[in-house]
Amino acid sequence: MTIKQVLRKIKREFDATITMAQFNGKLYYNGNSAKEALIRSQRIINYIHNFVKNEFVKTVVNKEKIYPSIGKTIPEIKLNGFLKSKNQDIVIIPDKNISTRKVPMKICCPECGSKKNKKNGHIPNGKQNHRCKSVDVSL
């Protein structure tokens, strides 16, 4: 299936849901309510996810490395980045383990741009606070 075919399928589903004010066999007060139910169901985004997963397979990604597998939507994998962790809809598992070692992040002062700072206690939510050594501003 091409991306155009996937988008046409999505459009047809939206049109039918709005026109008939019905989704998944349930009648709604109006087409807009039915459309919201369609969107909340995540059916539309899953069409796109499956298209992307199939494209990965076409470009020589081993389908056993795609997670969640084709046709599945759960469970998602939580990936840790520099600033936050996030559940990912589609992940390709690498052949070798990726280092989970945390790399210290250099914080730049918004006032002077300096990367020279020191730890300065914690803010109320428990995160580390910093202070710029150059202009003595809390970061």
Phi and psi restraints in degrees (value plus and minus 20) as a CYANA .aco file:
   2 THR   PHI    -107.6   -67.6
   2 THR   PSI     147.4   187.4
   3 ILE   PHI     -83.8   -43.8
   3 ILE   PSI     -54.8   -14.8
   4 LYS   PHI     -82.4   -42.4
   4 LYS   PSI     -61.2   -21.2
   5 GLN   PHI     -85.5   -45.5
   5 GLN   PSI     -59.9   -19.9
   6 VAL   PHI     -83.4   -43.4
   6 VAL   PSI     -65.0   -25.0
   7 LEU   PHI     -85.8   -45.8
   7 LEU   PSI     -57.0   -17.0
   8 ARG   PHI     -83.7   -43.7
   8 ARG   PSI     -60.9   -20.9
   9 LYS   PHI     -81.5   -41.5
   9 LYS   PSI     -63.5   -23.5
  10 ILE   PHI     -82.3   -42.3
  10 ILE   PSI     -64.9   -24.9
  11 LYS   PHI     -82.2   -42.2
  11 LYS   PSI     -64.8   -24.8
  12 ARG   PHI     -79.2   -39.2
  12 ARG   PSI     -61.8   -21.8
  13 GLU   PHI     -86.7   -46.7
  13 GLU   PSI     -61.9   -21.9
  14 PHE   PHI     -80.5   -40.5
  14 PHE   PSI     -69.3   -29.3
  15 ASP   PHI     -78.6   -38.6
  15 ASP   PSI     -67.5   -27.5
  16 ALA   PHI     -84.4   -44.4
  16 ALA   PSI     -61.4   -21.4
  17 THR   PHI     -83.8   -43.8
  17 THR   PSI     -64.5   -24.5
  18 ILE   PHI     -89.7   -49.7
  18 ILE   PSI     -66.2   -26.2
  19 THR   PHI     -82.5   -42.5
  19 THR   PSI     -63.8   -23.8
  20 MET   PHI    -112.3   -72.3
  20 MET   PSI     -25.7    14.3
  21 ALA   PHI      31.1    71.1
  21 ALA   PSI      22.5    62.5
  22 GLN   PHI    -162.7  -122.7
  22 GLN   PSI     119.2   159.2
  23 PHE   PHI    -165.7  -125.7
  23 PHE   PSI     112.6   152.6
  24 ASN   PHI      34.7    74.7
  24 ASN   PSI      16.9    56.9
  25 GLY   PHI      61.6   101.6
  25 GLY   PSI     -22.2    17.8
  26 LYS   PHI    -122.7   -82.7
  26 LYS   PSI     111.9   151.9
  27 LEU   PHI    -104.8   -64.8
  27 LEU   PSI     119.3   159.3
  28 TYR   PHI    -135.8   -95.8
  28 TYR   PSI     143.3   183.3
  29 TYR   PHI     -78.4   -38.4
  29 TYR   PSI     -59.8   -19.8
  30 ASN   PHI    -171.0  -131.0
  30 ASN   PSI     152.9   192.9
  31 GLY   PHI     -84.1   -44.1
  31 GLY   PSI     -52.4   -12.4
  32 ASN   PHI     -85.5   -45.5
  32 ASN   PSI     -60.4   -20.4
  33 SER   PHI     -84.5   -44.5
  33 SER   PSI     -60.4   -20.4
  34 ALA   PHI     -85.7   -45.7
  34 ALA   PSI     -60.6   -20.6
  35 LYS   PHI     -81.4   -41.4
  35 LYS   PSI     -62.5   -22.5
  36 GLU   PHI     -82.3   -42.3
  36 GLU   PSI     -58.9   -18.9
  37 ALA   PHI     -83.8   -43.8
  37 ALA   PSI     -60.8   -20.8
  38 LEU   PHI     -80.8   -40.8
  38 LEU   PSI     -65.8   -25.8
  39 ILE   PHI     -84.5   -44.5
  39 ILE   PSI     -65.8   -25.8
  40 ARG   PHI     -83.0   -43.0
  40 ARG   PSI     -46.6    -6.6
  41 SER   PHI     -89.8   -49.8
  41 SER   PSI     -36.7     3.3
  42 GLN   PHI      47.4    87.4
  42 GLN   PSI      -8.9    31.1
  43 ARG   PHI     -79.8   -39.8
  43 ARG   PSI     -62.4   -22.4
  44 ILE   PHI     -82.5   -42.5
  44 ILE   PSI     -69.6   -29.6
  45 ILE   PHI     -85.5   -45.5
  45 ILE   PSI     -49.8    -9.8
  46 ASN   PHI     -88.0   -48.0
  46 ASN   PSI     -51.3   -11.3
  47 TYR   PHI     -80.2   -40.2
  47 TYR   PSI     -63.6   -23.6
  48 ILE   PHI     -89.1   -49.1
  48 ILE   PSI     -62.1   -22.1
  49 HIS   PHI     -79.1   -39.1
  49 HIS   PSI     -65.2   -25.2
  50 ASN   PHI     -85.9   -45.9
  50 ASN   PSI     -56.3   -16.3
  51 PHE   PHI     -80.5   -40.5
  51 PHE   PSI     -67.5   -27.5
  52 VAL   PHI     -81.9   -41.9
  52 VAL   PSI     -63.9   -23.9
  53 LYS   PHI     -81.0   -41.0
  53 LYS   PSI     -62.8   -22.8
  54 ASN   PHI     -85.6   -45.6
  54 ASN   PSI     -54.9   -14.9
  55 GLU   PHI     -85.3   -45.3
  55 GLU   PSI     -58.8   -18.8
  56 PHE   PHI     -78.8   -38.8
  56 PHE   PSI     -64.2   -24.2
  57 VAL   PHI     -83.3   -43.3
  57 VAL   PSI     -60.6   -20.6
  58 LYS   PHI     -83.1   -43.1
  58 LYS   PSI     -47.8    -7.8
  59 THR   PHI    -118.5   -78.5
  59 THR   PSI      14.1    54.1
  60 VAL   PHI      44.9    84.9
  60 VAL   PSI       8.2    48.2
  61 VAL   PHI    -106.8   -66.8
  61 VAL   PSI     107.9   147.9
  62 ASN   PHI     -82.0   -42.0
  62 ASN   PSI     105.5   145.5
  63 LYS   PHI     -84.6   -44.6
  63 LYS   PSI     -39.3     0.7
  64 GLU   PHI     -92.3   -52.3
  64 GLU   PSI     -36.7     3.3
  65 LYS   PHI    -107.3   -67.3
  65 LYS   PSI     -31.4     8.6
  66 ILE   PHI    -107.3   -67.3
  66 ILE   PSI     110.5   150.5
  67 TYR   PHI    -157.1  -117.1
  67 TYR   PSI     111.9   151.9
  68 PRO   PHI     -81.1   -41.1
  68 PRO   PSI     136.1   176.1
  69 SER   PHI     -85.4   -45.4
  69 SER   PSI     145.8   185.8
  70 ILE   PHI     -77.5   -37.5
  70 ILE   PSI     111.8   151.8
  71 GLY   PHI      69.1   109.1
  71 GLY   PSI     -31.8     8.2
  72 LYS   PHI    -126.3   -86.3
  72 LYS   PSI     133.7   173.7
  73 THR   PHI    -141.0  -101.0
  73 THR   PSI     -36.0     4.0
  74 ILE   PHI    -154.6  -114.6
  74 ILE   PSI     138.6   178.6
  75 PRO   PHI    -103.4   -63.4
  75 PRO   PSI     134.3   174.3
  76 GLU   PHI    -105.4   -65.4
  76 GLU   PSI     137.8   177.8
  77 ILE   PHI    -122.0   -82.0
  77 ILE   PSI     114.5   154.5
  78 LYS   PHI    -107.9   -67.9
  78 LYS   PSI     102.5   142.5
  79 LEU   PHI    -128.3   -88.3
  79 LEU   PSI     120.1   160.1
  80 ASN   PHI    -119.8   -79.8
  80 ASN   PSI     105.8   145.8
  81 GLY   PHI    -125.8   -85.8
  81 GLY   PSI    -189.2  -149.2
  82 PHE   PHI     -88.3   -48.3
  82 PHE   PSI     -60.3   -20.3
  83 LEU   PHI    -122.6   -82.6
  83 LEU   PSI     -48.3    -8.3
  84 LYS   PHI    -177.7  -137.7
  84 LYS   PSI     149.1   189.1
  85 SER   PHI    -124.9   -84.9
  85 SER   PSI     129.2   169.2
  86 LYS   PHI    -169.6  -129.6
  86 LYS   PSI     119.3   159.3
  87 ASN   PHI     -93.5   -53.5
  87 ASN   PSI     110.5   150.5
  88 GLN   PHI    -123.6   -83.6
  88 GLN   PSI     114.9   154.9
  89 ASP   PHI     -88.9   -48.9
  89 ASP   PSI     -59.5   -19.5
  90 ILE   PHI    -154.6  -114.6
  90 ILE   PSI     111.4   151.4
  91 VAL   PHI    -156.4  -116.4
  91 VAL   PSI     120.1   160.1
  92 ILE   PHI    -124.7   -84.7
  92 ILE   PSI      96.6   136.6
  93 ILE   PHI     -93.8   -53.8
  93 ILE   PSI     105.5   145.5
  94 PRO   PHI     -92.5   -52.5
  94 PRO   PSI     140.7   180.7
  95 ASP   PHI     -88.2   -48.2
  95 ASP   PSI     -57.1   -17.1
  96 LYS   PHI    -129.6   -89.6
  96 LYS   PSI     133.4   173.4
  97 ASN   PHI     -84.2   -44.2
  97 ASN   PSI     115.3   155.3
  98 ILE   PHI    -105.2   -65.2
  98 ILE   PSI     119.4   159.4
  99 SER   PHI     -81.3   -41.3
  99 SER   PSI     114.2   154.2
 100 THR   PHI    -121.7   -81.7
 100 THR   PSI     -10.2    29.8
 101 ARG   PHI     -85.6   -45.6
 101 ARG   PSI     113.1   153.1
 102 LYS   PHI     -99.3   -59.3
 102 LYS   PSI     114.2   154.2
 103 VAL   PHI    -118.4   -78.4
 103 VAL   PSI     107.9   147.9
 104 PRO   PHI     -81.3   -41.3
 104 PRO   PSI     115.3   155.3
 105 MET   PHI    -115.5   -75.5
 105 MET   PSI     112.5   152.5
 106 LYS   PHI    -107.3   -67.3
 106 LYS   PSI     102.0   142.0
 107 ILE   PHI    -116.9   -76.9
 107 ILE   PSI     109.3   149.3
 108 CYS   PHI    -114.6   -74.6
 108 CYS   PSI     120.2   160.2
 109 CYS   PHI     -91.6   -51.6
 109 CYS   PSI     109.2   149.2
 110 PRO   PHI     -89.4   -49.4
 110 PRO   PSI     -39.9     0.1
 111 GLU   PHI    -101.7   -61.7
 111 GLU   PSI     -69.8   -29.8
 112 CYS   PHI    -137.6   -97.6
 112 CYS   PSI     -32.2     7.8
 113 GLY   PHI      64.5   104.5
 113 GLY   PSI     -20.1    19.9
 114 SER   PHI     -88.4   -48.4
 114 SER   PSI     126.3   166.3
 115 LYS   PHI    -120.3   -80.3
 115 LYS   PSI     -13.8    26.2
 116 LYS   PHI    -107.6   -67.6
 116 LYS   PSI      86.7   126.7
 117 ASN   PHI    -165.4  -125.4
 117 ASN   PSI     147.8   187.8
 118 LYS   PHI    -154.0  -114.0
 118 LYS   PSI     137.1   177.1
 119 LYS   PHI     -86.4   -46.4
 119 LYS   PSI     123.5   163.5
 120 ASN   PHI    -163.4  -123.4
 120 ASN   PSI      41.8    81.8
 121 GLY   PHI      54.9    94.9
 121 GLY   PSI    -180.6  -140.6
 122 HIS   PHI    -149.0  -109.0
 122 HIS   PSI     128.0   168.0
 123 ILE   PHI    -102.2   -62.2
 123 ILE   PSI     146.5   186.5
 124 PRO   PHI     -73.2   -33.2
 124 PRO   PSI     -50.2   -10.2
 125 ASN   PHI    -102.3   -62.3
 125 ASN   PSI     -17.4    22.6
 126 GLY   PHI      77.6   117.6
 126 GLY   PSI     -25.7    14.3
 127 LYS   PHI     -98.7   -58.7
 127 LYS   PSI     132.4   172.4
 128 GLN   PHI     -84.3   -44.3
 128 GLN   PSI     115.4   155.4
 129 ASN   PHI    -123.4   -83.4
 129 ASN   PSI     131.6   171.6
 130 HIS   PHI    -150.2  -110.2
 130 HIS   PSI     140.3   180.3
 131 ARG   PHI    -153.9  -113.9
 131 ARG   PSI     114.3   154.3
 132 CYS   PHI     -91.8   -51.8
 132 CYS   PSI     111.4   151.4
 133 LYS   PHI     -95.8   -55.8
 133 LYS   PSI     -44.5    -4.5
 134 SER   PHI     -98.7   -58.7
 134 SER   PSI     -69.2   -29.2
 135 VAL   PHI    -137.1   -97.1
 135 VAL   PSI     -12.5    27.5
 136 ASP   PHI      34.1    74.1
 136 ASP   PSI      30.5    70.5
 137 VAL   PHI    -132.5   -92.5
 137 VAL   PSI     119.5   159.5
 138 SER   PHI     -93.8   -53.8
 138 SER   PSI     113.7   153.7
